[in-house]
Amino acid sequence: YTSLGANWGQMKASPNGQMIAVAKQSGSNSVALYNFNNSTGQITINTAPTVTGNAYGLSFSPNSQLLYYSDAIGSNLYQYDISTTNTNFLGTSGTNYKQLQLGPDNLIYFSKFGMNTRLGVINLPNVSGLGGNVVLNGPLLVPPVGINAIHGLPNMIDAVAPPIPTTAFTYVLTSCNTAQFTLDPCWVGYSASW
């Protein structure tokens, strides 16, 4: 965005590391979706859902195919299918949905204004439409007294780091005191020394 001003919102990287989404609470068309080249760092415009309210929070599904976003003023929750560009209305809470966060258990949690001692949860975030099982009264925020999630949740990086390849090698004993090591074919062009 060129002029964010004093708007609130979230920015998230997709778990596959190939997209970035931005939500800003500024009225219509307040969600932007970008392609991200994780080799060069180049960002290019992708499609974006048409938002009729004020987007506030967002999160990608664990498989990076769906983008969830909240309309903080209209108390609505939406799911945007990135491949079909269809938007699914998931419901109205009677309270304002706020920030969304993909958890390490691959569930999406959301804070709610006015119902702040419990988080909401999307139990099946890879499922398109109402099959995602949105639950308003999810996990209870455990005391001490004063634990609330009114607007936000902790910032966590949703993008999953690519696995570090393990060094695999084979060896052959050529004599009692000598071994010959060969690196796995995935390591062509690399060398190892001991």
N, C-alpha and C positions, 0 to 999 in steps of 0.2 A: 504494500500500500504506500501511496505517496504522502498521505497526510493522516497519520494515526491520531494526532492530537492527544487528548487526555482520556482516550477510550480504554476500557478494560477488556480483557480477553485472554486467549491462550494461543500458543504456537506449539505445534507438535510435529515430530518426525515420525514417519510410518515405521513399523517394526522391521520391514524389509529394507529400510534405508533409502528408498527410491522416491519418496514424496515428502512434502512439507505442507501443512495446513495451518491457516491463521484464521482465528475468529476475533472480531472486534465488535464491541457493543456500540454500534453506530447506525442502526436502522437497516434498511433493505440492502441486500447483497453484501452482507458483512462477513461472509466466509470466502476465503480464497484457497485454492488448491494449486500447488506447484509441483512440477517434476523436479527431482534433485538427482544430479549425476554425482554419485558418491565417489567417483574416481577423479573428476575434475573440479567438483564443487559448483558447477554451473546450475543455475536455477532458471527454469522456463515455466511459463504459464500453462496450466492444465485447465480442465473444466472446473466449474464450481457450482454448487447448488444455488438455486434462487431462494434467498431467505426473505421472508416477508416480515419478520420481527427483528429482534436484536440478539444476534448470536453472542454467546458469552464463553461457553466451554466447548471443547471438542476432544475427540480421541479416535484413533484408528482402531479397527478390529485387529486381533492378533494376526490374521492372515493378510492384512493390509488391503483388503478388497472393499471394506465398508468404512465410512466416516460417520461417526455420531457427533451431533452438535445440539446444544441447548439454546432455546430462545428464553433468555432470562426474564424478559418483561411479560411475554405471553404464557409463560409456564408450560412450554411445550418441549418435547424431545423428538428429534428427527434422526433418521438414518439415511445416508446418501450412498447409493451403490455406485462406486467409481467406474465400473465397466459399462453399466447400462445408463448412467446418469439419471436414474430414477431416485426420487426422494420418498421415503416412507415416513408417515406420521406415526409415532409410537405412543403418543398419549399426552394428556394434560394431567399435571399433578395436583393442581390446586395450590401449589406453592411454586416458587421460582427455582427451576433447575439452574445450577451454577456450573462449576468446573467438573470435568470428567477426567478420569485417570485410568489407564490400563494397568492392572495390578500384575505382580509376578505370577499369580495363579491364572492369568489369561482371562480374568473377568474385568469388566469395566465398572468402576465405582463412580458415583457422582454425589456432590454435595447439593443441599437444598436449603434455600432460605426459608426459615419459619419451621422447618422440621429438622433441626440441626443436631440432634443427639443420635441420629441414625443416618448412615449413608444409604443411598440407593445403589442398586447393583443391576447390571445386565449380565445374566448368567450364561447366555449362549451368544456372545457377540459376533461370532462368525456366521450366524444364521440370519438370512435376509428377512425383513418384515417383522411381524409380531411374534414370530417363533423365537426371537432372541430372549424372551422371558425377562421383561423389565419388572423389577421388584422395588417399590418405593421404600419399604421399611426393611432394609437389609441389615448389615452388621451394626450392632450397637457400639457407639464410641464409649469405651470403658472409662469410668471415673479415674482420676480425681475430678472433683466437682469443677464445672466450668469447661469441660471438654465439648467443643462445638465445632462443626464444619459449616460455617455460614456461607461463605463465598468460595473459598479455595481449598485445594488439596495440595499436599507436598509436590514439588516439582520432581518428576522422575523422567528419565529418558526412556521413551517407548521403543526407540530403534534398538534392535538387537545387534550387538557387535558380531561380525562374522567370526566363525570359529578359527582359532589359530591352528594351522595344520600341525599335526604331531610329526616329529621326525621318525620316519620308519626306515629301517635298513635291514639288510640281511647280512649274514656273515658266514664265512666258511673257515674252518680250522685247516690251515695248510700244513701245519706241523704241531708238535706239542707246545711250542712257545710262540706261534705265529697265527694270526687271524687276518683274513681279508674281508673288509667291510664294503658294502655297496649300498648307496642311498636308493630309496624308493623312487620309481619313475616320476612321481609328482615333484620331485626336487631336482629335475633336470636343470642344469645351469648353476646349481649351488654346489658348494663343497663343504666338507666337515673335517675338522681336525681334532685330535685328542692330544 
